[in-house]
């Protein structure tokens, strides 16, 4: 698992489809759902941590994009 798409596919295996409309919000909701699946005991720790790392990386990227966009407007 290396990409956000891979995490989406993992969540789909558990019946979780996420599409809120804004990529950052999708990532945040995916992280919540991933936490719930892990707490339920159906996901092993290694897979969970790998998926969380990907989500964190993508979320940070989106945050950076927003900051740069705001800085360009100034």
N, C-alpha and C positions, 0 to 999 in steps of 0.2 A: 504494500500500500504506500503510494507516494504522492497522490494528488487529492484535491478536494473531490473530484469525481469518484475516486476510489472510496472515499468515506461515504459519499452519497450511495454508492452501490452496496456498501456494508450495511448502512441503515435500511436500505430497501429490503435486504434479506430478512429483516425483522419487521417488515411492514410499515416502516417509517418513511414517508415521502414529505420532503420539505420544499416549499416554494412560497416564500412570503412576498417576493417582488424586488427586494433590494438584497444584493449579495451579502452585505455585512449582516443583515438581519437573518438571512438564511444560515449563515455560519454560526451565529449565536444560538439559534434554535436547534441546529444540529448538535451543538455542544451539549445543550440541555438534554436532548433525547439520548445522546450517547451516554451521558452520566446515568440516566434512568435505566438504560439497558444494562450497563455495567453493575449498577446497584442491585438489579434483579438477579444477577449471578449468571447470566447467559453469555457473557463476553469475557474472554480471558484477559488478564492484566496486560500482557504484551500488546495485544491488538488494541485494547483501550488506550494505552499510553501512546502508541504510534498514531492512532487516529486523533487524539487530543493534540499532539504535537503539530500535526498537519493543520488542524483547525486553528490553533493558536498562530501559526505562521501566516495563514491566509487572512486571519482577522487583523493581525499587525499590518499586513500589506494594505488592506482596505483602509485602516486608520491612517497610514502614511499617505495614501492617495488623497484622502479627505483633507489632511493638513496641507499638502502641497497645493491642492485646488484652492483652498482658502488663502494661502500665501500668494498665489498668482493673482487673485482678485484684489489684493491690497495694493 
